[in-house]
């Protein structure tokens, strides 16, 4: 099952896209000048959260928070395009949102999505941004799907930032769809060869299944894994977003609600990302062989651990023998 919108081959050298940092607002430019352009992340994924709370704090209806949040999307996308961020993925509408939110709110969100696409395709083209989608988009209303396809086709020739909207998306369902896809391909291959699936498995198909095989079956097979995940509204959770892909992503959490988040805050998050050392399970670039020479011997470490895990027995108080009891 392919539940995402496939893209044509992405630009082979996104760095060749003209730098438009001069178009940044003055405060954005101040932050950008502190960045290393060579270390701009390839892929930033954002969990946009806080629209409802933003509206609630202002005694407004929730739909006004969603409208304001849609404005923030465009500000962030334009800043991303100006600093040559190759991939930007926004968690716009989760599978859980579709199943658990009131139907009236879901209906409004679908109308807002359609309105956003129709109203911003020109701006996306002006900013060299192309549209893509991941999720079980085939379950969305047909008129919304039609608008999504139109927006994707209208921006397909752009070579700058790829804006991917995660719609009706859930990471667990993505993995389920990937497994289904792999099994379907395996069954089809067995049928084509005139053998059974067991025969293929016995001929090495099982051993050939690895992490890259699963990655190629995911919705995100055409893009790199996120380097940076941003979560707004201060919540300390992933919310079923890109669980496979963010295994080694840096995570940046801000208390700022999504409608208050803009391009400046995206650049601040990237600045924080650049201050971190990414080790991917290793020791890091600053660790040298000299550090290895100074490591505490393993025997001493083991002895210290043993001392902490097994408390020393308290010495028993010395007792004097009673001459009356010891006399025979």
Number of C-alpha atoms within 10 A of each C-alpha: 17 18 19 21 20 14 17 9 8 16 16 8 10 16 14 11 17 11 13 13 17 11 13 17 12 11 10 20 17 13 15 19 10 11 18 11 14 7 11 19 18 18 20 25 26 22 23 21 21 23 23 19 18 24 19 14 8 9 9 13 13 15 16 15 20 22 18 16 24 19 16 18 19 17 15 18 23 21 24 25 24 21 23 22 22 26 24 22 21 22 22 21 21 20 20 13 18 19 11 10 11 10 12 8 15 16 14 14 19 16 14 17 20 18 14 16 18 14 11 13 19 15 12 25 18 12 20 20 25 24 25 21 26 24 27 23 21 15 13 14 12 11 12 19 15 12 16 21 15 16 21 20 14 16 20 19 15 18 20 28 28 29 23 21 19 26 24 24 28 24 20 15 15 27 19 13 20 22 16 15 17 18 13 13 13 17 17 13 15 17 12 10 10 10 12 15 17 12 12 16 15 11 11 10 13 11 9 11 12 9 9 10 13 16 17 13 20 27 26 20 16 15 16 13 21 23 20 22 23 20 26 22 21 14 14 12 10 14 15 16 22 24 14 17 16 17 12 15 19 17 19 17 17 16 13 16 19 28 25 16 21 20 22 21 17 20 23 16 19 22 18 14 21 15 9 9 12 16 10 10 7 8 11 11 9 7 10 10 7 8 9 9 9 8 9 9 9 9 9 10 12 10 11 11 11 11 11 9 9 8 8 8 6 6 6 6 6 6 6 6 8 8 8 7 7 7 6 5
